[in-house]
């Protein structure tokens, strides 16, 4: 297919993901209200799954349909970097105001998120130690096979996250459920939204693989940039709208909560479904290092006077531009700071 077709796939796929995510979040919130779920469960489970379902779909489709687990991981990591740098940056710049944080956000959510990053790195390390895999290209890259038991480690960490959240709301008293909510209709809306998102993500994955073949670049590049940005659009609009309404804590919490779900659930689910998946540890660690740096920058920015200033928001956007430039130069083999980066393809 031509480049124009792949561009059209990206546009249509992004639109479908956007619309499907909008329907999913609406249905999820209404069902959570009907079943009288605590706010923490609604935010950490229902809304997190809703806003992160595109990333989850990317991992599953990339692994099962196209045999490209690395593409799914790149999209997850790219989405996490996008969420950490671009969403707070745009929220501050578009809202033209400081984003106020609080101690719960800084000392609980942000620090647990850093623990999530560390737990995923440890899981990858276990894969290379206990299930080492030879580099089929003979390049000396450190590879390991992720198995289902190893995939349960980050999932168990997410269960701990839910437990900690639940402990903070032990005295929760449910409000009366909205009797005007049609449960059957909302479940149908939920199912339709999942179908729309799956179709949109399939288009994005096909476009990423196609761009790699057309331009002679690894699909990893398009996963960590194009797919990552496209699947993060729902989170972006939710956070920007919240920031403009003066709900900065909601905006920042949405970023951290979605990223925790992406890292601890989305990547392991692909392994649970496929059975096993090979991870390039030589590539994963530099990418996770970049994610860790981005997280530390956001953490320090929020910690200073418990707010994110407009100037700091601009800095986050510039840092993301630097990240995309770095990954692009690596993909084109112009620089070699990551020795085992996926080599360019023959166009």
N, C-alpha and C positions, 0 to 999 in steps of 0.2 A: 504494500500500500504506500501511497505517497505521503510526503510530510504534511500536506494540507489535511489529509484524512486523519492523521494522528493528532493534529492540532484540534480538529473538530471533535475527536474522541475526548480530548482533555476538557474542552469547553462543555460538551454535553454531559460527560461524566461528573464534572464539578457541579453543574446545575442540578443533576439528579441527586448527588450526595447532599447538596445544600437543602433541597426540598425535602428529601427523605429524612434528614436529620431534624428538620423543623417539625415535621409530622411526628417523628419519634419522641422528641422532647415534650411536645404538647400532650401526646397520649400518655407518656410515662408520668408526667406531673399530675394529670387528671386521675390516673389509676392509683398513684400513690396517695392522693387526697381521699379517694373513695375508700381505700383499704386502711386509712388512718395510720400511715407509716410515719415514724418520727422524722424530723427534718434531716437528721444525720443520715438515716437510711436512704431518704429521698435523694440527698445530695451525693453521698458517697457511693451509692449503688445504682439507683434508678437513673438520675441525671448523668452520672459518670458513664454508665453503660450507653445511654442515649447519645451523648456527645462523642464517645469514643468508639461507637460501633463501626464507623468508616475505617478506622485504623485496624480494628479486629477483623473486619472483612478483608482488608488488604493482606494481612498475614495468612489467613485461611486460603484465600483465592490464589495468592502467589505460590503457596506451598503445594496445595492439592492439585490445582488446575494446570499451573505452569511449571511446577518443580523449581521455583525460584525463592527458596526460603530467605536467602540473603537479601533479595529485593524487598520482601516483607519486613525484615529487620531494619533495613535502611530507611524505609518509609516511617517506621515507628520512631527510630532515633531522630530522623529529620523532623518529624512532627513534634517530638518532645523539645528539640532545640527551637523550633518555630514558636511553640507555645510559650516557652520560657522567655524568649527575646522579643518576638514580634508582637504577640498579643498584649503584654503589659506596655510595650513601647507605643503601639498604636492607641491603646486605651488612654495613655497619658497625653499623647500628642493631639489626637482628635478631640479629646475632652478638654484640652488646654487647661488642665488643672493637675494639682498634685494628687496622687493616689495614696490615701491613708491606709496604713496597715495596722495590725494590732498584735499583741504578744502571742495569742493563740496561733495566728497565721504564721508568724516568724518562728516561734519556738516549737510548735507542734507540727503544722502542715509542712513547712519548708524543710525542717530537719528530718521528718519522716520521709520526705521525698528523696533527700540525699541518701538515706538508708536504703531506699528502694533502688537507687542507682547502684549502690555498693553491692546489694544482694544480687542484682542481675550480673554484675561483673564476676562475683564469686561463683555463680552458677555456670557462667561461660568457662571459668577457670577449672571447675570440677570436670566439665566436659572434655577439656584438653588433657587433664591429668588421668582420668579414669577411662576415657574412651578416645585416645589419640587416633588421628586419621592421617594417612599419607596425603601429601599434596599431589593431586592428579596431574598438575602442570609442571611438577618438578621444580617449583620455584622456592621451596623451603619455607613456605608459609606454615604457621602453626595452626592446625585444624583440629577440631574435636567434634564428637557426635553427641548432640543433646538427646537424651532419652526421656521417656515419660516419667520415671522416678525423679530425675533431675529437674524436669519441668515443674514438678510439684513444689519445689523449694520456694520460688517466688510466689506461687499461688498461696502457699501457707503464710507467707509474709503479708499478703493482701488480707488474708483472713484475720491476722493479728491487727492489721490496720482497722478493719471493721470492728473488731472487739474493743479496741481502744476508743473508737468513736462512740460505740454503744455505751461504754462505761460513763462517758460524759453526759449522757442523756437518760440516766436511770430514772429520773423523776419526771420524765416526759408525760404529759397528759394530752391525749388526742383531742382535737376539736371535733365537733360534729361533722360527719361526712356530708358532702354536698349531694343531696338526693336528686339533683337535676342532672347528674352525670350518668350518661348511658354507658354502662360497663361494656355491653356487647359491642357497641359502636367504637368505643375506645380500643378494645382488643383488636377489632378489624383494622382500625387506623394504624395500630402498632404493627400488625402483620404486613400491611401494605407498605409502611415506611421501611421495614427491613428489606422487602423485595426491591424497592426503588434504590436503596443504598447499595445492595448487592450488584444490581445492574450497573450503577454508576461506577463502583469500584472496579468491576471487571473491565470497563472501558478505560479507566485510568491505568490499570496494570498493563493492558494490551498496548496502550500508547507508550508507556515507559519502555517496554521491551522493544517496540517498534522504533522509537527514537534512538535507542542504543544501536540497532542494526543500521539505521539510515546514516547516522553521524559517526559511526565507528567508536562509540563510547560505551562503557559498561552501563547496564540498566540500573546499577547501584546509584549512579549519578542522578538519574531521573526519579528514582524512588525517594532519595533523600532530599530532593528539591521540589519537583513538580507534584508528585503524589502527596508528599508530606504537607505542602502548602494547601493543596486542594482539599485534603481530608480535614484540615484544621480550620477551614473557613467557618463552619458552624460555631466552633468555640470562639473564633475571633469576633463574630457579630454579637454573640451572647455577652462576651466580656466588655466589648466597646459600649454596647447599649447600657450595661450595668454601670460602667464608669461614668457615662454621661448623665445617668440618673442620680449620681452621687453615691452609688453603692460600690465603692472601691474594693472593700473586703470581699464582696461576692465575686467581683471581677477577678481578683488575684486568686481566690480560693478555687474558682473554676479551673484555672490554669493548673494549679498544683494537683488538685483531685483527679483531673483527667490524665495528667502525666503519670501519676501513681498507678492508675488503672492500666494505661498503655503498657508500661514497663513490666508490671507484675502479672498481668492477665493476658494481654493481646499476644505477646511473643510466646509464652508457654502454651497457649491454646493451640497455636499452629503445630507445635510439637506433639501435643496430646492427640490431635486428630491424625497427623501424618505418621505417628509412631516414633520416628527419629528424624533429626535434621542436622546437617553438618554446619558448624559455625566457624568462620574464619577469625580466630582469636587475634591474629596479627592485625587485622583490620578493625575488629570490634573495639579493641582497647583504645586506639587513638580516637575513634568516634565517641566512645563513652567518656574519654578524657575531655573532649570538646564540650560534651553535654554537662559534665561536672563543672567545668570552668564557667559555662553560661549560668548554671544554677548558683554557683558561689557569687557571681556578679549580681544576680537578682537578689540573693539573700542579703548581701552587704548593702545594696541600694535600699531595700525595705527596712533594714535594721537602723540605718542612719536617720534619726529623728522619727522613726516609725512611719515614713512616707516615701513614695517614689516621685521625685520631682520631674518636671517637664524636661529639664536638661538630661537627667538620668534616663528618661524614656527615649530621647534621641540617641543616647549612647548605646542603648540596647539594640536599636534598629541598625546602627552602624556596625555593631558587633556581629549581627546576623548577616549583613552584607559581606563582611570579612569572611565569615564561615562559608557562605555559598561560593565566594571567590576561591577560597582555599580548596574546597572539594572539587570545583570545576577544573582548576589548574592540575590537581592530582589526576583527575579522570582523563585529561588530555595529555598526560605524561610530560607536562611542561616543568613541573617540579617533582621531587621524589622524597618528600618528608615522611611518607608512609610507604616503605619499601615494597610491601605486598598488597598495594592497592590493586583492585581489579584492572587488568590491562585493557587498553583500548581495543575495540573490535575492528575487524576489517570492514570498511563501509561497503 
